[in-house]
């Protein structure tokens, strides 16, 4: 009896072992097809939500495009994006699926800044007396040299129709603006994208404030008035790690003689303002990328300035990649 069982069980066991081997190989093949591939960059799959806080600075915010380009190339994912001023414009377009290359072209081809500054500033200043003519007849428009409707229209045309409301974007996005009525900042995470970006980039005196019925009929101006690098706002929207992109000019040494030139005082005041309001936000960030944009005017429309900003953003971002990877891995190791 035992001999019979042995004769039967030995081939059966061999067949069973072969069957199990084939099943295991099949399961491994299925797993290989269905399991997500690890990120090529070495960032583990169980990763933190990464947020970017893009600083405002007019043309200088073109450096943010260079930063986004490098993060894309290096496979560093972005989950939350918040910006003020032109930083919000760059971030809003990117969140709507516009590629960094296309955004860069809008800067270097003068299309974006020409939509923002529709008439050369010097000419607009010369015709300021004409702005008072409507007031003689009882019409009193908001204070500012440019209205901004053309800018909002231009921005909406850059994105697909399905991405023209902030709540429909594929990425968590917020545009920061200041309500002149109550003096508070608002992070706009809903409503028309173009209008929100128009409000967030409405530099006081240069551009007219933007009235938004969706936000209690508030009257909004550039978020940089109070919050120029919205780090805390990015964390409120769910970011575990926030990388700030600081496009402020460095505060250069100055003497009495430096303030005789027209515009020199206001330029210095703006630089001091940003240094003051950005300090607290930068202290809350996990990492700061600071492109060198010194000497570039906020409302410059020069293609060379745009190219320099974008290149500076790329350079600063590439230099920061090892530190950002380390930051992400450190977060993973302490938050298994």
C-alpha positions in Angstrom: 0.0 0.0 0.0 2.8 2.4 1.0 4.6 1.6 -2.3 1.5 2.4 -4.3 1.0 5.7 -2.5 4.7 6.5 -3.1 4.4 5.7 -6.8 1.3 7.9 -7.1 2.4 10.8 -4.9 5.8 11.4 -6.3 4.6 12.4 -9.8 1.7 14.2 -8.2 4.0 16.2 -6.0 6.2 17.1 -8.9 3.2 18.2 -10.9 1.8 20.2 -8.0 5.2 21.9 -7.4 5.3 22.8 -11.1 1.8 24.2 -11.0 2.6 26.3 -8.0 5.7 27.6 -9.7 3.7 28.6 -12.8 1.0 30.2 -10.7 3.6 32.2 -8.7 5.2 33.4 -12.0 1.8 34.4 -13.4 0.9 36.3 -10.2 4.3 38.1 -10.4 3.7 39.0 -14.0 0.2 40.4 -13.1 1.6 42.3 -10.2 4.4 43.8 -12.4 1.7 45.0 -14.8 -0.6 46.5 -12.2 1.7 47.8 -9.5 2.6 51.5 -10.1 6.3 51.9 -11.0 8.4 53.6 -8.3 9.3 57.2 -9.2 12.4 57.4 -11.2 13.7 60.2 -9.0 14.0 57.9 -5.9 11.1 59.5 -4.1 9.2 56.8 -2.3 5.5 56.1 -3.3 4.2 57.0 0.2 5.1 60.6 -0.1 4.0 63.9 1.5 1.8 66.4 -0.3 4.2 69.0 -1.7 3.1 72.6 -1.9 4.6 75.6 -3.8 4.2 79.2 -2.6 5.0 81.4 -5.6 6.0 84.9 -4.8 4.6 88.0 -6.6 6.9 90.4 -8.4 5.6 91.2 -11.8 8.1 90.2 -14.5 10.3 88.8 -11.8 7.7 86.0 -11.2 8.7 84.6 -14.6 11.5 82.9 -12.6 8.7 80.7 -11.1 8.3 79.3 -14.6 11.9 78.1 -14.6 11.4 76.5 -11.2 8.3 74.6 -12.4 10.1 73.5 -15.5 12.9 71.9 -13.4 10.6 70.2 -10.9 8.7 68.7 -13.9 11.9 67.4 -15.4 13.2 66.0 -12.1 9.9 64.3 -11.3 9.2 66.3 -8.2 5.4 66.3 -7.9 3.4 69.3 -6.9 0.1 68.8 -5.2 -0.8 72.3 -3.8 0.1 75.6 -5.5 -0.7 79.0 -4.1 0.5 82.4 -5.4 0.2 86.1 -5.1 0.3 88.7 -7.9 2.1 87.4 -11.0 3.1 84.4 -9.0 -0.6 83.5 -8.8 -0.8 84.0 -12.6 2.1 81.5 -13.3 0.7 79.1 -10.7 -2.9 79.3 -12.0 -1.9 78.6 -15.6 0.3 75.7 -14.5 -2.5 74.3 -12.4 -4.8 74.4 -15.4 -2.5 72.2 -17.3 -0.5 74.8 -19.3 3.1 73.6 -19.7 6.0 75.6 -18.3 7.3 75.9 -21.9 4.1 77.6 -23.1 4.0 80.0 -20.1 7.7 80.9 -20.7 6.8 81.7 -24.3 4.0 84.0 -23.2 6.6 86.0 -21.2 9.4 86.0 -23.8 7.0 86.8 -26.7 5.7 89.8 -24.7 2.2 88.5 -24.9 1.5 88.1 -21.2 3.0 91.4 -20.0 1.4 93.2 -23.0 -1.9 91.9 -21.9 -1.1 93.1 -18.3 0.2 96.5 -19.4 -2.0 97.2 -22.4 -0.6 100.7 -23.0 3.0 101.7 -22.3 3.2 103.1 -18.7 4.8 106.4 -19.8 2.0 107.1 -22.2 -0.7 106.1 -19.7 0.8 108.6 -17.2 0.8 111.4 -19.8 -2.9 111.0 -20.3 -3.8 110.9 -16.6 -5.6 114.3 -16.9 -8.1 112.6 -19.3 -9.1 110.1 -16.6 -10.7 113.0 -14.7 -13.0 114.0 -17.6 -15.7 111.3 -16.8 -15.8 112.6 -13.2 -17.1 115.9 -14.5 -20.2 114.1 -15.7 -20.7 112.2 -12.5 -19.0 108.9 -13.5 -16.4 107.9 -10.9 -14.4 104.8 -11.8 -12.1 103.0 -9.4 -8.7 104.5 -8.8 -6.0 103.0 -11.1 -4.4 103.3 -14.5 -5.5 100.0 -16.0 -8.8 98.2 -15.8 -7.7 94.6 -16.3 -10.7 93.0 -18.2 -8.4 92.3 -21.2 -5.9 90.6 -18.9 -8.6 88.3 -17.4 -9.9 87.5 -20.9 -6.3 86.7 -22.1 -5.7 84.4 -19.2 -9.0 82.5 -19.7 -8.1 81.9 -23.3 -4.8 80.3 -22.3 -6.5 77.4 -20.6 -9.1 74.8 -21.8 -12.8 75.6 -21.2 -13.0 72.8 -18.7 -10.3 74.4 -16.6 -11.6 78.0 -16.3 -13.1 77.6 -12.8 -10.6 77.1 -10.0 -12.6 74.3 -8.4 -12.3 72.3 -11.6 -8.5 72.4 -11.8 -6.6 69.1 -11.6 -4.4 70.5 -8.8 -5.3 72.3 -5.6 -4.8 76.0 -6.3 -5.3 79.3 -4.6 -4.8 82.9 -5.7 -4.2 85.3 -2.8 -5.8 88.8 -2.9 -6.5 91.6 -0.4 -10.1 92.9 0.1 -9.9 96.7 0.4 -13.3 96.8 2.1 -12.4 94.9 5.2 -8.6 94.8 4.8 -8.3 91.0 4.9 -6.6 88.6 2.7 -8.6 85.9 0.8 -7.2 82.8 -0.8 -9.5 82.2 -3.8 -10.1 78.5 -4.4 -13.2 78.8 -6.4 -14.7 81.0 -9.1 -13.5 82.0 -12.6 -9.7 81.6 -12.9 -9.1 84.6 -15.0 -11.0 87.0 -12.7 -9.3 85.6 -9.6 -5.8 86.1 -11.2 -6.8 89.6 -12.4 -7.7 90.4 -8.8 -4.6 88.8 -7.3 -2.3 90.8 -9.7 -4.1 94.1 -9.4 -1.2 96.3 -8.2 -2.7 99.3 -6.3 -2.6 102.6 -8.3 -1.3 100.8 -11.4 -4.4 98.6 -11.8 -8.0 99.2 -10.8 -9.3 97.0 -8.0 -11.5 94.1 -9.0 -15.0 93.7 -7.7 -16.0 90.0 -7.1 -19.6 89.2 -6.3 -18.7 85.6 -5.4 -16.7 86.9 -2.5 -19.2 89.1 -0.7 -18.8 91.9 -3.3 -15.3 92.5 -2.1 -13.0 94.9 -3.9 -9.7 93.1 -4.4 -6.1 94.1 -5.1 -2.8 92.4 -5.3 -2.2 89.8 -2.6 1.4 91.1 -2.2 0.0 94.1 -0.3 -0.2 91.8 2.8 0.9 88.3 1.7 3.4 88.1 -1.1 4.8 84.6 -0.6 1.7 82.6 0.7 3.4 79.8 2.6 0.9 79.6 5.4 -1.9 79.6 2.9 -0.4 76.6 1.1 -0.2 74.7 4.4 -3.9 75.5 5.1 -4.8 73.9 1.7 -3.2 70.6 2.8 0.5 70.8 1.9 2.8 68.8 4.2 5.9 70.4 2.8 6.0 73.9 1.4 8.7 75.2 -0.9 8.7 79.0 -1.2 9.9 80.7 -4.4 11.2 84.1 -3.4 11.5 86.6 -6.3 12.2 89.7 -4.2 15.1 91.9 -5.0 17.9 91.9 -2.6 18.2 95.1 -0.5 21.3 96.7 -2.0 23.4 99.3 -0.1 22.3 102.9 -0.8 23.5 106.4 -0.2 21.8 109.8 -0.2 22.7 110.3 -3.9 20.8 107.3 -5.0 17.4 108.9 -4.4 17.4 111.9 -6.8 16.3 109.8 -9.8 12.6 109.7 -10.5 11.0 106.6 -9.1 14.0 105.7 -6.9 12.2 106.3 -3.7 9.1 104.3 -4.6 11.4 101.5 -5.8 13.2 101.4 -2.5 9.9 101.5 -0.5 8.6 98.5 -2.5 11.8 96.6 -1.8 11.6 97.4 1.9 7.9 96.4 2.0 8.4 93.0 0.5 11.4 92.3 2.7 9.2 93.1 5.7 6.0 91.2 4.8 7.8 88.2 3.4 10.0 87.5 6.4 7.3 85.8 8.5 6.1 83.7 5.6 9.5 82.5 4.6 10.2 81.5 8.2 7.2 79.1 8.0 8.5 77.4 4.8 10.3 74.1 4.7 12.7 75.3 1.9 13.2 78.5 0.0 14.3 78.8 -3.7 15.6 82.2 -4.4 16.4 83.0 -8.1 18.6 86.0 -8.7 16.2 88.6 -10.3 18.0 91.7 -9.0 17.7 94.7 -11.2 14.7 93.6 -13.2 11.7 95.9 -13.1 8.3 94.6 -11.9 6.5 95.8 -15.0 9.2 95.2 -17.5 8.1 93.9 -20.9 11.6 93.2 -22.2 12.0 89.7 -23.6 15.6 89.6 -22.4 14.4 90.3 -18.8 11.9 87.4 -19.2 14.6 85.0 -20.4 17.0 86.0 -17.6 14.3 85.4 -15.0 13.3 82.0 -16.4 16.9 80.9 -16.6 17.6 82.2 -13.1 14.6 80.2 -11.9 16.0 77.0 -13.6 19.4 77.6 -12.1 18.2 78.1 -8.6 15.8 75.1 -8.8 18.5 72.7 -10.1 20.8 73.8 -7.3 18.0 73.0 -4.9 16.9 69.5 -6.1 19.3 67.5 -3.8 18.0 69.4 -0.7 14.4 69.0 -1.8 14.8 65.2 -2.2 16.4 65.0 1.2 13.6 67.0 2.7 11.0 64.6 1.2 12.8 61.5 2.3 13.3 62.9 5.8 9.6 63.5 6.0 8.9 59.9 4.9 11.2 58.5 7.4 9.6 60.4 10.3 6.0 59.8 9.0 6.0 56.1 8.0 
